[in-house]
């Protein structure tokens, strides 16, 4: 029996594997990277015009920004320490965003979480084991933060209150409550110029990662991002949330518990922000004071949007923004610019990122469904 050389079966068997699936995978994942980088570059270009307008050199500014954020091992460690709370506050924005919610009140959960952690530590420090005390501090902070942001989700679903406005207003209320507790009921009488709670004993502070001058909050933040990604991408709960975020009415028709999803995801998001407040108390400040309102909750909004609400992408973006924040002092000293210069840069980046959101899905090269030729 002979086999013809032009047998169709042989031709199909010898045909190389199609490259189209690989190219489609690359194209779909390249879109947020390319548009995100373009947004950063455009934002930096616009910020350069602002620096030129005040009579300074943008080149010098960016050099100092790199030096202050990543130019030395000391700078890198400082950037990583500042990135730790950003990882958690960004999750406070990213998780509700999967349900189509825009939560911007993470700052309130941070400060109340810090106060709750300090209040929990007051009767335990010096009497209870260190590890148990830190665990209870974290639980208290997460519970308070979860309730605070979960309230915005509850109002959104059951009363139709806009979650963006309610979460922002709740953050102002939280800061006022923090000041009331720190300056009143929980105040340490020894804190004269800067009211604060009684400081934690040194042995009850959250230590540093071995070999680094970076506290364990960084590891906690990274683990939180990984766990959040698993919850969203690999569980039925996360799948239901993504369905509800795409079309609430369709999710309700399918019988999905939209109300429970909204309450659950906003509470989980708030618990991460509250944990960031606990870490600030146990690893940085040593007590609850006005320094808890450092703006980490607001910077987390920028991190989440730049990462496209992807928990894994939050990690490198938070480190980048942490480096920019760490360079603020150096820029102020060397160039004579106000400390708010970094805030102006962050605001510029945020505006450009929001503008660039309109370009997603508009480029044929990133949309395999519009490709005509097979590979």
Buried (B, 14 or more C-beta within 10 A) or exposed (E): EEEEEEEEEEEEEEEEEEEEEEEBEEBEEEBBEBBBEEBBEBBBEBBBEBBEEEEBEBEEBBEBBBBBBBBEEEBBBBBBBBBBBBBBBBBBBBBBBBBBBBBBBBBBBBBBBBBBBBBBBBEBBEEBEBEEBBEBBBBBBBBBBBBBBBBBBBBBBEEEBEBBBBBBBBBEEBBEBBBEBBBEEBBBEEBEEEBBBBBBEEEBBBEBBEEBEBBBBBEBBBEBBEBBBEBBEEEEBBEBBBBBBEEBEEBEEEEBBBBEBBBBBBBBBBBBBBBBBBBBBBBBBBBBBBBBBBBBBBBBBBBBBBBBBBBBBBBEBBBBBBBBBBBBEBBBEBBEBEEEBBBBBBBBBBEBBEEBEEBEEEEEEBBBEEBEEEE
